[in-house]
Amino acid sequence: MRESRTLLANRGTDARDLRERLLDITERRLESRVKKAQTRRRMRELGLRSPASKVGGIVYFGRLIDKIRQHVKGQLPSDYQANLGRGFDSACTTFLRIDYNRLVERVKQGGTDEEILQWCFGMGHRPADDEVYIWNEFMRKRGWNDELSEILKRRKKEAGMAGRSEIQTMFTFIDADEGRSLVGNQKLQPAPD
């Protein structure tokens, strides 16, 4: 939009040149949207779970396992690989008091999500029900009025979702970015004044 305004402001530019430049800008925007849609489709085909999906009552753990499995198979897109073991992955392994690299080795051995979670409990920490509740609610709200809010805002802008007010948390952003419909109970509303 800004580029087209600049083009229109340039006096002395002939109509044909202006039209070609506008078509080029439009084509680049379309290519960008197509690439984003293809990435979302690949994510759905890849089978990464929503971060809100639970294994053993714990959010994010299933997604963590999915990412490890896809990485081991060489099928995890490169833009996901930079954060393996960091961010939410690190928060989850810290919550369970296990080493990320040991978890990777355990996932490589195979087994169901529940079996791997039970291994985590045995090697690290089995959280009590109230700890799980606090973890789930804390993670579900990440990006909403906290230190991740600016990162969420930037990521929404980069993904072309800046105007989507229903995306208020990192979990809802991940779901929207990967092409999932947003679950009603993930949405947060601003606190009344």
Rosetta constraint file for C-alpha pairs under 8 A:
AtomPair CA 1 CA 5 HARMONIC 6.34 0.50
AtomPair CA 2 CA 6 HARMONIC 6.27 0.50
AtomPair CA 3 CA 7 HARMONIC 6.20 0.50
AtomPair CA 3 CA 25 HARMONIC 7.72 0.50
AtomPair CA 4 CA 8 HARMONIC 6.16 0.50
AtomPair CA 4 CA 22 HARMONIC 6.37 0.50
AtomPair CA 4 CA 25 HARMONIC 7.77 0.50
AtomPair CA 5 CA 9 HARMONIC 6.15 0.50
AtomPair CA 6 CA 10 HARMONIC 6.48 0.50
AtomPair CA 7 CA 18 HARMONIC 6.77 0.50
AtomPair CA 7 CA 21 HARMONIC 7.94 0.50
AtomPair CA 8 CA 18 HARMONIC 7.60 0.50
AtomPair CA 13 CA 17 HARMONIC 6.64 0.50
AtomPair CA 13 CA 18 HARMONIC 6.43 0.50
AtomPair CA 14 CA 18 HARMONIC 6.23 0.50
AtomPair CA 15 CA 19 HARMONIC 6.00 0.50
AtomPair CA 16 CA 20 HARMONIC 6.23 0.50
AtomPair CA 17 CA 21 HARMONIC 6.22 0.50
AtomPair CA 18 CA 22 HARMONIC 6.17 0.50
AtomPair CA 19 CA 23 HARMONIC 6.10 0.50
AtomPair CA 20 CA 24 HARMONIC 6.16 0.50
AtomPair CA 21 CA 25 HARMONIC 6.24 0.50
AtomPair CA 22 CA 26 HARMONIC 6.10 0.50
AtomPair CA 23 CA 27 HARMONIC 5.97 0.50
AtomPair CA 24 CA 28 HARMONIC 6.22 0.50
AtomPair CA 25 CA 29 HARMONIC 6.32 0.50
AtomPair CA 26 CA 30 HARMONIC 6.16 0.50
AtomPair CA 27 CA 31 HARMONIC 6.12 0.50
AtomPair CA 28 CA 32 HARMONIC 6.19 0.50
AtomPair CA 29 CA 33 HARMONIC 6.30 0.50
AtomPair CA 30 CA 34 HARMONIC 6.14 0.50
AtomPair CA 31 CA 35 HARMONIC 6.16 0.50
AtomPair CA 32 CA 36 HARMONIC 6.29 0.50
AtomPair CA 33 CA 37 HARMONIC 6.18 0.50
AtomPair CA 34 CA 38 HARMONIC 6.11 0.50
AtomPair CA 35 CA 39 HARMONIC 6.15 0.50
AtomPair CA 36 CA 40 HARMONIC 6.27 0.50
AtomPair CA 36 CA 159 HARMONIC 7.68 0.50
AtomPair CA 37 CA 41 HARMONIC 6.18 0.50
AtomPair CA 38 CA 42 HARMONIC 6.09 0.50
AtomPair CA 39 CA 43 HARMONIC 6.16 0.50
AtomPair CA 39 CA 178 HARMONIC 7.50 0.50
AtomPair CA 40 CA 44 HARMONIC 6.36 0.50
AtomPair CA 40 CA 177 HARMONIC 6.51 0.50
AtomPair CA 40 CA 178 HARMONIC 4.48 0.50
AtomPair CA 40 CA 179 HARMONIC 5.26 0.50
AtomPair CA 41 CA 45 HARMONIC 6.21 0.50
AtomPair CA 41 CA 178 HARMONIC 7.37 0.50
AtomPair CA 41 CA 179 HARMONIC 7.08 0.50
AtomPair CA 42 CA 46 HARMONIC 5.84 0.50
AtomPair CA 43 CA 47 HARMONIC 6.45 0.50
AtomPair CA 43 CA 48 HARMONIC 6.56 0.50
AtomPair CA 43 CA 178 HARMONIC 5.71 0.50
AtomPair CA 43 CA 179 HARMONIC 7.87 0.50
AtomPair CA 44 CA 48 HARMONIC 6.90 0.50
AtomPair CA 44 CA 178 HARMONIC 6.66 0.50
AtomPair CA 44 CA 179 HARMONIC 7.11 0.50
AtomPair CA 44 CA 180 HARMONIC 7.99 0.50
AtomPair CA 46 CA 70 HARMONIC 7.78 0.50
AtomPair CA 46 CA 75 HARMONIC 7.76 0.50
AtomPair CA 46 CA 76 HARMONIC 7.89 0.50
AtomPair CA 47 CA 66 HARMONIC 7.48 0.50
AtomPair CA 48 CA 63 HARMONIC 5.92 0.50
AtomPair CA 48 CA 66 HARMONIC 5.64 0.50
AtomPair CA 48 CA 67 HARMONIC 6.75 0.50
AtomPair CA 49 CA 53 HARMONIC 6.49 0.50
AtomPair CA 49 CA 62 HARMONIC 6.72 0.50
AtomPair CA 49 CA 63 HARMONIC 5.06 0.50
AtomPair CA 49 CA 66 HARMONIC 7.09 0.50
AtomPair CA 50 CA 60 HARMONIC 7.59 0.50
AtomPair CA 50 CA 63 HARMONIC 6.56 0.50
AtomPair CA 50 CA 171 HARMONIC 7.63 0.50
AtomPair CA 50 CA 174 HARMONIC 7.50 0.50
AtomPair CA 50 CA 175 HARMONIC 6.04 0.50
AtomPair CA 51 CA 59 HARMONIC 6.30 0.50
AtomPair CA 51 CA 60 HARMONIC 4.47 0.50
AtomPair CA 51 CA 61 HARMONIC 7.83 0.50
AtomPair CA 51 CA 62 HARMONIC 7.63 0.50
AtomPair CA 51 CA 63 HARMONIC 5.76 0.50
AtomPair CA 51 CA 171 HARMONIC 5.92 0.50
AtomPair CA 51 CA 174 HARMONIC 7.57 0.50
AtomPair CA 51 CA 175 HARMONIC 7.70 0.50
AtomPair CA 52 CA 59 HARMONIC 5.21 0.50
AtomPair CA 52 CA 60 HARMONIC 5.98 0.50
AtomPair CA 52 CA 140 HARMONIC 6.88 0.50
AtomPair CA 52 CA 171 HARMONIC 6.69 0.50
AtomPair CA 53 CA 58 HARMONIC 7.95 0.50
AtomPair CA 53 CA 59 HARMONIC 5.53 0.50
AtomPair CA 53 CA 60 HARMONIC 6.39 0.50
AtomPair CA 53 CA 62 HARMONIC 6.78 0.50
AtomPair CA 53 CA 63 HARMONIC 7.58 0.50
AtomPair CA 54 CA 58 HARMONIC 4.87 0.50
AtomPair CA 54 CA 59 HARMONIC 4.39 0.50
AtomPair CA 54 CA 60 HARMONIC 6.57 0.50
AtomPair CA 54 CA 61 HARMONIC 6.92 0.50
AtomPair CA 54 CA 62 HARMONIC 6.46 0.50
AtomPair CA 55 CA 59 HARMONIC 6.70 0.50
AtomPair CA 55 CA 60 HARMONIC 8.00 0.50
AtomPair CA 55 CA 61 HARMONIC 6.32 0.50
AtomPair CA 55 CA 62 HARMONIC 5.74 0.50
AtomPair CA 55 CA 113 HARMONIC 6.94 0.50
AtomPair CA 55 CA 114 HARMONIC 6.83 0.50
AtomPair CA 55 CA 117 HARMONIC 7.82 0.50
AtomPair CA 56 CA 114 HARMONIC 6.70 0.50
AtomPair CA 56 CA 117 HARMONIC 7.45 0.50
AtomPair CA 57 CA 132 HARMONIC 7.30 0.50
AtomPair CA 58 CA 132 HARMONIC 6.30 0.50
AtomPair CA 58 CA 135 HARMONIC 7.81 0.50
AtomPair CA 58 CA 136 HARMONIC 6.49 0.50
AtomPair CA 59 CA 135 HARMONIC 7.99 0.50
AtomPair CA 59 CA 136 HARMONIC 5.70 0.50
AtomPair CA 59 CA 139 HARMONIC 7.67 0.50
AtomPair CA 60 CA 64 HARMONIC 6.24 0.50
AtomPair CA 60 CA 88 HARMONIC 7.91 0.50
AtomPair CA 60 CA 92 HARMONIC 7.25 0.50
AtomPair CA 61 CA 65 HARMONIC 6.33 0.50
AtomPair CA 61 CA 92 HARMONIC 6.75 0.50
AtomPair CA 62 CA 66 HARMONIC 6.16 0.50
AtomPair CA 62 CA 113 HARMONIC 6.86 0.50
AtomPair CA 63 CA 67 HARMONIC 6.15 0.50
AtomPair CA 64 CA 68 HARMONIC 6.34 0.50
AtomPair CA 64 CA 89 HARMONIC 6.12 0.50
AtomPair CA 65 CA 69 HARMONIC 6.13 0.50
AtomPair CA 65 CA 107 HARMONIC 7.22 0.50
AtomPair CA 65 CA 113 HARMONIC 7.37 0.50
AtomPair CA 66 CA 70 HARMONIC 6.12 0.50
AtomPair CA 67 CA 71 HARMONIC 6.04 0.50
AtomPair CA 67 CA 76 HARMONIC 6.83 0.50
AtomPair CA 67 CA 84 HARMONIC 7.87 0.50
AtomPair CA 68 CA 72 HARMONIC 6.13 0.50
AtomPair CA 68 CA 84 HARMONIC 7.94 0.50
AtomPair CA 68 CA 104 HARMONIC 6.43 0.50
AtomPair CA 68 CA 107 HARMONIC 7.27 0.50
AtomPair CA 69 CA 73 HARMONIC 6.37 0.50
AtomPair CA 69 CA 107 HARMONIC 6.97 0.50
AtomPair CA 69 CA 108 HARMONIC 7.38 0.50
AtomPair CA 70 CA 74 HARMONIC 6.21 0.50
AtomPair CA 70 CA 75 HARMONIC 5.02 0.50
AtomPair CA 70 CA 76 HARMONIC 5.04 0.50
AtomPair CA 71 CA 75 HARMONIC 5.69 0.50
AtomPair CA 71 CA 76 HARMONIC 4.78 0.50
AtomPair CA 71 CA 81 HARMONIC 7.56 0.50
AtomPair CA 72 CA 108 HARMONIC 7.32 0.50
AtomPair CA 76 CA 80 HARMONIC 6.65 0.50
AtomPair CA 76 CA 81 HARMONIC 6.84 0.50
AtomPair CA 77 CA 81 HARMONIC 6.73 0.50
AtomPair CA 78 CA 82 HARMONIC 7.03 0.50
AtomPair CA 80 CA 84 HARMONIC 6.85 0.50
AtomPair CA 83 CA 87 HARMONIC 6.66 0.50
AtomPair CA 83 CA 89 HARMONIC 7.98 0.50
AtomPair CA 84 CA 89 HARMONIC 6.68 0.50
AtomPair CA 85 CA 89 HARMONIC 4.99 0.50
AtomPair CA 85 CA 90 HARMONIC 5.26 0.50
AtomPair CA 85 CA 100 HARMONIC 6.04 0.50
AtomPair CA 86 CA 90 HARMONIC 4.68 0.50
AtomPair CA 86 CA 91 HARMONIC 7.66 0.50
AtomPair CA 87 CA 91 HARMONIC 6.30 0.50
AtomPair CA 88 CA 92 HARMONIC 6.07 0.50
AtomPair CA 89 CA 93 HARMONIC 6.35 0.50
AtomPair CA 89 CA 100 HARMONIC 7.97 0.50
AtomPair CA 90 CA 94 HARMONIC 5.94 0.50
AtomPair CA 90 CA 100 HARMONIC 7.14 0.50
AtomPair CA 91 CA 95 HARMONIC 6.06 0.50
AtomPair CA 92 CA 96 HARMONIC 6.35 0.50
AtomPair CA 93 CA 97 HARMONIC 5.79 0.50
AtomPair CA 93 CA 98 HARMONIC 5.29 0.50
AtomPair CA 93 CA 99 HARMONIC 6.42 0.50
AtomPair CA 93 CA 100 HARMONIC 6.06 0.50
AtomPair CA 94 CA 98 HARMONIC 6.27 0.50
AtomPair CA 94 CA 99 HARMONIC 7.65 0.50
AtomPair CA 95 CA 125 HARMONIC 7.90 0.50
AtomPair CA 95 CA 135 HARMONIC 7.93 0.50
AtomPair CA 96 CA 120 HARMONIC 6.69 0.50
AtomPair CA 96 CA 121 HARMONIC 7.00 0.50
AtomPair CA 96 CA 124 HARMONIC 5.84 0.50
AtomPair CA 96 CA 125 HARMONIC 5.16 0.50
AtomPair CA 96 CA 126 HARMONIC 6.89 0.50
AtomPair CA 96 CA 127 HARMONIC 7.30 0.50
AtomPair CA 97 CA 124 HARMONIC 4.72 0.50
AtomPair CA 97 CA 125 HARMONIC 5.59 0.50
AtomPair CA 98 CA 102 HARMONIC 7.37 0.50
AtomPair CA 98 CA 103 HARMONIC 7.15 0.50
AtomPair CA 98 CA 120 HARMONIC 6.60 0.50
AtomPair CA 98 CA 123 HARMONIC 6.72 0.50
AtomPair CA 98 CA 124 HARMONIC 5.08 0.50
AtomPair CA 98 CA 125 HARMONIC 7.71 0.50
AtomPair CA 99 CA 103 HARMONIC 6.34 0.50
AtomPair CA 100 CA 104 HARMONIC 6.30 0.50
AtomPair CA 101 CA 105 HARMONIC 6.37 0.50
AtomPair CA 102 CA 106 HARMONIC 6.24 0.50
AtomPair CA 103 CA 107 HARMONIC 6.14 0.50
AtomPair CA 103 CA 120 HARMONIC 7.66 0.50
AtomPair CA 104 CA 108 HARMONIC 6.25 0.50
AtomPair CA 105 CA 109 HARMONIC 6.68 0.50
AtomPair CA 106 CA 110 HARMONIC 7.13 0.50
AtomPair CA 106 CA 116 HARMONIC 7.17 0.50
AtomPair CA 107 CA 111 HARMONIC 7.20 0.50
AtomPair CA 107 CA 116 HARMONIC 6.93 0.50
AtomPair CA 111 CA 115 HARMONIC 5.93 0.50
AtomPair CA 111 CA 116 HARMONIC 6.47 0.50
AtomPair CA 112 CA 116 HARMONIC 6.28 0.50
AtomPair CA 113 CA 117 HARMONIC 6.10 0.50
AtomPair CA 114 CA 118 HARMONIC 6.09 0.50
AtomPair CA 115 CA 119 HARMONIC 6.25 0.50
AtomPair CA 116 CA 120 HARMONIC 6.29 0.50
AtomPair CA 117 CA 121 HARMONIC 6.31 0.50
AtomPair CA 118 CA 122 HARMONIC 6.25 0.50
AtomPair CA 119 CA 123 HARMONIC 6.08 0.50
AtomPair CA 120 CA 124 HARMONIC 5.54 0.50
AtomPair CA 120 CA 125 HARMONIC 7.06 0.50
AtomPair CA 120 CA 126 HARMONIC 7.79 0.50
AtomPair CA 121 CA 125 HARMONIC 4.95 0.50
AtomPair CA 121 CA 126 HARMONIC 4.55 0.50
AtomPair CA 122 CA 126 HARMONIC 7.39 0.50
AtomPair CA 127 CA 131 HARMONIC 5.65 0.50
AtomPair CA 127 CA 132 HARMONIC 6.18 0.50
AtomPair CA 128 CA 132 HARMONIC 6.35 0.50
AtomPair CA 129 CA 133 HARMONIC 6.21 0.50
AtomPair CA 130 CA 134 HARMONIC 6.21 0.50
AtomPair CA 131 CA 135 HARMONIC 6.06 0.50
AtomPair CA 132 CA 136 HARMONIC 5.99 0.50
AtomPair CA 133 CA 137 HARMONIC 6.19 0.50
AtomPair CA 134 CA 138 HARMONIC 5.94 0.50
AtomPair CA 135 CA 139 HARMONIC 6.03 0.50
AtomPair CA 136 CA 140 HARMONIC 5.90 0.50
AtomPair CA 137 CA 141 HARMONIC 6.26 0.50
AtomPair CA 138 CA 142 HARMONIC 6.42 0.50
AtomPair CA 139 CA 171 HARMONIC 7.95 0.50
AtomPair CA 140 CA 169 HARMONIC 7.24 0.50
AtomPair CA 140 CA 170 HARMONIC 7.85 0.50
AtomPair CA 140 CA 171 HARMONIC 6.27 0.50
AtomPair CA 140 CA 186 HARMONIC 7.15 0.50
AtomPair CA 141 CA 169 HARMONIC 5.69 0.50
AtomPair CA 141 CA 170 HARMONIC 7.52 0.50
AtomPair CA 141 CA 171 HARMONIC 7.69 0.50
AtomPair CA 142 CA 146 HARMONIC 6.95 0.50
AtomPair CA 142 CA 148 HARMONIC 6.68 0.50
AtomPair CA 142 CA 149 HARMONIC 7.97 0.50
AtomPair CA 142 CA 169 HARMONIC 5.56 0.50
AtomPair CA 142 CA 170 HARMONIC 5.75 0.50
AtomPair CA 142 CA 171 HARMONIC 7.38 0.50
AtomPair CA 143 CA 147 HARMONIC 6.97 0.50
AtomPair CA 143 CA 148 HARMONIC 4.49 0.50
AtomPair CA 143 CA 149 HARMONIC 4.41 0.50
AtomPair CA 143 CA 150 HARMONIC 7.85 0.50
AtomPair CA 143 CA 151 HARMONIC 7.67 0.50
AtomPair CA 143 CA 152 HARMONIC 5.98 0.50
AtomPair CA 143 CA 168 HARMONIC 6.78 0.50
AtomPair CA 143 CA 169 HARMONIC 4.57 0.50
AtomPair CA 143 CA 170 HARMONIC 5.31 0.50
AtomPair CA 144 CA 148 HARMONIC 7.44 0.50
AtomPair CA 144 CA 149 HARMONIC 5.84 0.50
AtomPair CA 144 CA 168 HARMONIC 5.70 0.50
AtomPair CA 144 CA 169 HARMONIC 5.18 0.50
AtomPair CA 144 CA 170 HARMONIC 7.91 0.50
AtomPair CA 145 CA 149 HARMONIC 5.81 0.50
AtomPair CA 148 CA 152 HARMONIC 6.12 0.50
AtomPair CA 149 CA 153 HARMONIC 6.17 0.50
AtomPair CA 149 CA 169 HARMONIC 7.93 0.50
AtomPair CA 150 CA 154 HARMONIC 6.18 0.50
AtomPair CA 151 CA 155 HARMONIC 6.06 0.50
AtomPair CA 152 CA 156 HARMONIC 6.05 0.50
AtomPair CA 152 CA 168 HARMONIC 7.98 0.50
AtomPair CA 152 CA 169 HARMONIC 7.20 0.50
AtomPair CA 152 CA 170 HARMONIC 6.32 0.50
AtomPair CA 152 CA 173 HARMONIC 7.61 0.50
AtomPair CA 153 CA 157 HARMONIC 6.29 0.50
AtomPair CA 153 CA 162 HARMONIC 7.05 0.50
AtomPair CA 154 CA 158 HARMONIC 6.18 0.50
AtomPair CA 155 CA 159 HARMONIC 6.10 0.50
AtomPair CA 156 CA 160 HARMONIC 6.16 0.50
AtomPair CA 156 CA 161 HARMONIC 4.77 0.50
AtomPair CA 156 CA 162 HARMONIC 4.97 0.50
AtomPair CA 156 CA 173 HARMONIC 7.26 0.50
AtomPair CA 157 CA 161 HARMONIC 5.65 0.50
AtomPair CA 157 CA 162 HARMONIC 4.56 0.50
AtomPair CA 159 CA 177 HARMONIC 7.31 0.50
AtomPair CA 166 CA 187 HARMONIC 6.40 0.50
AtomPair CA 166 CA 188 HARMONIC 7.77 0.50
AtomPair CA 167 CA 172 HARMONIC 5.45 0.50
AtomPair CA 167 CA 173 HARMONIC 5.66 0.50
AtomPair CA 167 CA 176 HARMONIC 7.79 0.50
AtomPair CA 167 CA 187 HARMONIC 7.24 0.50
AtomPair CA 168 CA 172 HARMONIC 6.72 0.50
AtomPair CA 168 CA 173 HARMONIC 7.38 0.50
AtomPair CA 168 CA 187 HARMONIC 6.91 0.50
AtomPair CA 168 CA 188 HARMONIC 6.51 0.50
AtomPair CA 169 CA 173 HARMONIC 6.21 0.50
AtomPair CA 169 CA 187 HARMONIC 7.94 0.50
AtomPair CA 169 CA 188 HARMONIC 7.95 0.50
AtomPair CA 170 CA 174 HARMONIC 6.08 0.50
AtomPair CA 171 CA 175 HARMONIC 6.26 0.50
AtomPair CA 171 CA 186 HARMONIC 7.85 0.50
AtomPair CA 172 CA 176 HARMONIC 6.05 0.50
AtomPair CA 172 CA 182 HARMONIC 6.44 0.50
AtomPair CA 172 CA 186 HARMONIC 6.69 0.50
AtomPair CA 172 CA 187 HARMONIC 7.50 0.50
AtomPair CA 173 CA 177 HARMONIC 5.83 0.50
AtomPair CA 174 CA 178 HARMONIC 6.05 0.50
AtomPair CA 175 CA 179 HARMONIC 6.24 0.50
AtomPair CA 175 CA 180 HARMONIC 4.98 0.50
AtomPair CA 175 CA 181 HARMONIC 6.93 0.50
AtomPair CA 175 CA 182 HARMONIC 6.60 0.50
AtomPair CA 176 CA 180 HARMONIC 5.39 0.50
AtomPair CA 176 CA 181 HARMONIC 6.49 0.50
AtomPair CA 176 CA 182 HARMONIC 6.67 0.50
AtomPair CA 182 CA 186 HARMONIC 7.19 0.50
AtomPair CA 182 CA 187 HARMONIC 7.86 0.50
AtomPair CA 183 CA 187 HARMONIC 7.28 0.50
